[in-house]
């Protein structure tokens, strides 16, 4: 014997009426960048690295205000902080006290804290601008080589191979040694920084150019590119409206990983004496001066070395997190 059908119909009708009375929540779509941000927030190491990167950028931007509040002019001598017998900072730990947060330099007494802060401005400026130069040149040549193929691809690829095999460090040392004191409207350390940005960026573009070329070779065969061709889209439209937006993710990832390499390059050149001109503060130049005093004042070597280490580590952690967030399948 079966149950009456009217009871079931009544229950279903009541359920439908109850559902109709509930507020309807609109379905919200999420863009790829928002999905990447959600993934990035789950990576604590990447967030920590990104926080340090933001702090370093703020320190570089507001260096005069920070030094004015917590330090002394970076090129001001403080002979009263130096022991005249041993030419070392008075007191322990490199002369660290309430007035000199990171101590003073041996022999001249310049404020290490102020020079570290201004050194961040030099290192990040060279690293960021040289990365921009490399990204712009590498993106243009990489997307052109990958899209057109044939002899265009062959010529650009051989140029990239040539630049990758060129001794970049030796070329920069040789070039800086013959650069005049005034060039491009710049003087002194401004000339050196301009040359470093141009040369590091020029020799860095093949790395990102090869990545963009490889991605373009894959993307040019996708359906949306064929659809654009069938609708009569020109090459310029396909390059910059169809392909380039889909290359933003790999370009962003590689840029975040290129910047710490440029920081190390600038520090190495300043350490060898071919970076910015003294008395302009630079972490590499401080390390070079600390070599002669590391036994009597090891703090003078530890602090700029730690600044370079923290900066490179922060950018690498943040870059790895960005890569995992933008391409979770490729990071496995």
Buried (B, 14 or more C-beta within 10 A) or exposed (E): EEEEEEEEEEEEEEEEEEEEEEEEEEEEEEEEEEEBEEBBEEBEEBBBBBEBBEEBBEBBEBBEEBBEEEBBBBBEBBEEBBEEEEBBBBBEEBBBBEBBBBBBBBBBBBBBBBBBBBBBBBBBBBBBBBBBBBBEBBBBBBBBBBBBBEEBBEEBBEBBEEBEEEEBEEEBBEBBEEEEEEEEEBEEBBBBBBBBBBBBBBBBBBBBBBBBBBBBBEBBEEEEBEEBBEEEBEEEBBBEEBBBEBBEBBBBBBBBBBBBBBBBBBBBBBBBBBBBBBEBBBBBBBBBBBEEBBEBBEBBBBBBBEBBEBBBBBBBBBBBBBBBBBBEEEEE
